[in-house]
């Protein structure tokens, strides 16, 4: 679990110092967990995840999906900013986005190019 925690922090650009400031846990405590030297209690982990989400919305979700083994290679290539933009869309906006993507794919533009654009 510590490796997923560390990966989530790195991917979302969260430093141990900033997480410490937001959660009140010491940088040492956070560092020890990142390195697998300690395991936090459930309530501590919940506080750390909530702090991560305050600093980088979507980080908690990413951690939970990684822990459950449900992330996909496509999801990992989408930046947190793009994920947030998509999560904030209405159903009709998502439908329009899908039509644009389908049109681009039909024109022969590779899906990977669409994701990184």
N, C-alpha and C positions, 0 to 999 in steps of 0.2 A: 504494500500500500504506500510505503514511503516513496518509492520510485515514481509512482503515479502522482503523488503530491508534488514532488520536486519537478516533474515534467510539466505539470499544470502551471506551477509558478513561472517556470522558464518560458513556456509558450505564451503566457499572458503578460510577461514582462513585470512580474511582481517580485520585489526584493524582500528578503527576510526583514530588513529594517522597516519598510513600509507596512508589512503585515504586522510586525510587532507594534508599531505605532497605532494601528487601527484596532488591534485585538487586545492589547495590553499584555500579551505573552512576551517573554524575553526573546531576544534574537537567538540566544544560546539554545533555548528550548525548541524554537522553530528549526534551527540548524541541526540539532540532534535528531529530530524527527525526519528531516529531509535526508539525512545520512543513514537512517535506519537504526540509530543507536537507542531510541526510545519509541514507545507507542503511546499516543495520547489517549485519554479517556474519550468516550463517545461525546460527552459535552464539550470537551476541549476541541475535538475534531470538528464538531458542529460550529463552534465559535470561529475556528480558523477558516473553515469553508465560507462562512458568512462574511468574514473579513475579506477573503479573496474576492468574493462577489461584489463587495463594495468598491474595491479597487479596480476590478476588471469584470464588469457584468458578463455573465456567461461562464466564468471560471468554475463555479461550483457545479454547474451542469456538466461541463466538460469532465471534471474530476469524476463525477458519479457515472458518467457514460463510460469513461475509461475503466473504472473499477468494475463495472458490469460487463465490460468487454463488448460494448455495443457501438463504439465509434467506427467509422469507415475511413478508408484512405481518402475519399473525396471530402468528408467532413474535416479531416485534418488539414487539408490544403486551403480551406476557406479561412480567411482571417477573422479574428473575433469581431472586428468592426463590421464586416460583411454579414456575419451571422446575426449580429444585433439588428442590422438594417432589415434583414429578412424577417426576423422574429417580430418586428414592429409593424409589418405589413398586414393590411386587411385581406380577407379572402379574395376580394375582387382584384386587389393589387397583385397578390400572388398568382392568380389566374393569368393576369396580363403578363407578368414576368415569365411564366411558363410558356406562353405563346411566343414571346420574343425569343426565348431560348430554343424552342422547337424550330422557329423560323431560321435562326442562325445555324442550327445543326443541319437543317434541310439544305442550307446553302453550302454545306460542307465544312463549316468551321468546327475544328475539334473541340470536344467538351472541355478538355483541360485548358484550352485558350480562353474559353468563356469564364471559367472559374477564376483564373488569374487576372482577368481584365478588370 
